[in-house]
């Protein structure tokens, strides 16, 4: 019974830990983030991204929505250019469970009986990098990177992309400069 309960708790922990988005950001400390009010997508850079057009549209819509929620306006003469790139990488997770009993003293236990289970899980994680470029100077002022396991299916993909983009752009503008 204890083994089943431990396995159930581990499974729940594993599912929750896999669904989170890891986010990092970096920025130009000399940039004046308060002056940026409008944006446009950097078409030249986005056209070079090697993902299917459906996922590209999902990312563009999610970025558009997130920036609009922050008060940005899409413009033909923008303050910011938005570019993004993507990448996929394999992630291997290893878990180990020891079930058993025994007796002994200290760290030494000569009478141990039980099982040792090692499980490995391989997932493909997607990495989305969003660049915000000062349109006037053509300089990168902010970069956000999000990483999360990839999913299948149109609805699941849309939901995951929205989650990743929202998590990334939650870091903009930088916390100490809001």
SVG drawing of the C-alpha trace seen along z (x, -y; Angstrom):
<svg xmlns="http://www.w3.org/2000/svg" viewBox="-8 -58 36 67">
<polyline fill="none" stroke="black" stroke-width="0.4" points="0.0,0.0 2.8,-2.4 4.5,-1.6 1.3,-2.5 0.8,-5.7 4.4,-6.8 4.2,-6.1 0.9,-8.1 2.5,-11.0 5.6,-10.8 3.5,-10.7 1.5,-13.8 4.8,-15.6 6.3,-14.6 3.2,-15.8 3.2,-19.1 6.9,-19.6 6.8,-18.9 4.1,-21.5 5.8,-24.6 7.5,-27.1 11.1,-28.0 11.8,-31.7 14.9,-33.8 15.3,-37.4 18.1,-39.8 18.1,-43.5 20.1,-46.6 20.5,-48.5 20.8,-51.8 17.5,-51.4 14.6,-53.7 11.8,-51.2 9.1,-53.8 9.4,-55.4 8.3,-52.3 4.6,-52.4 4.2,-50.8 5.4,-47.6 5.6,-45.8 6.8,-42.3 10.3,-42.1 9.2,-40.3 12.7,-39.6 13.7,-37.7 10.4,-35.9 10.4,-34.6 13.6,-32.8 12.2,-30.9 12.0,-27.2 8.7,-26.1 5.4,-25.4 3.2,-28.3 0.5,-27.2 2.8,-27.4 4.2,-30.7 0.7,-32.2 0.0,-30.9 3.2,-32.6 2.4,-35.9 -1.1,-36.0 0.0,-35.2 2.7,-38.0 0.2,-40.4 -2.3,-39.7 0.3,-39.9 1.7,-43.2 -1.8,-44.7 -2.6,-43.7 0.5,-45.7 -0.8,-48.8 1.3,-48.5 -0.2,-49.4 0.6,-47.8 2.0,-50.5 3.5,-51.0 6.1,-53.3 6.8,-51.3 9.1,-52.1 9.9,-48.3 10.4,-45.6 9.5,-42.1 11.4,-39.1 11.4,-35.5 13.3,-32.3 12.6,-28.7 14.5,-25.6 13.7,-22.1 15.9,-19.9 15.6,-16.5 15.3,-16.4 15.9,-13.2 14.6,-13.0 15.6,-10.2 13.7,-9.2 14.7,-6.5 12.5,-4.8 13.8,-2.5 11.3,-0.3 12.4,2.1 13.2,2.7 16.1,3.8 18.0,3.3 21.5,2.3 23.3,-0.7 24.5,-4.1 25.0,-4.4 25.9,-0.7 23.0,1.7 24.0,5.3 20.5,6.6 18.5,4.7 15.7,6.3 13.7,4.5 13.5,3.2 15.2,0.3 13.3,-1.2 14.8,-3.6 12.6,-5.2 13.7,-7.5 11.5,-9.8 12.5,-11.5 10.6,-14.6 11.1,-17.2 11.2,-20.7 10.5,-23.7 12.5,-26.9 11.0,-30.2 13.2,-33.3 11.5,-36.7 13.7,-39.7 12.5,-43.3 14.6,-45.7 14.7,-49.4 13.3,-50.3 15.2,-53.7 18.6,-52.4 18.1,-48.8 19.5,-47.5 18.4,-44.6 17.1,-46.1 15.3,-43.0 15.3,-39.3 13.1,-36.7 13.6,-32.9 10.9,-30.4 11.3,-26.6 8.6,-24.0 7.7,-20.5 6.1,-20.3 2.5,-19.0 0.4,-17.6 -2.9,-18.8 -4.1,-22.2 -5.8,-23.2 -3.0,-21.9 -0.4,-23.7 -2.3,-27.0 -2.7,-26.7 1.0,-25.9 2.2,-28.7 -0.1,-31.2 1.3,-30.0 4.9,-30.3 4.5,-33.8 2.6,-35.1 5.3,-33.8 8.1,-35.4 6.4,-38.8 5.5,-38.9 9.2,-39.7 8.9,-42.9 9.6,-45.6 12.4,-44.5 11.1,-44.4 13.3,-47.2 12.4,-49.5 8.6,-49.2"/>
</svg>
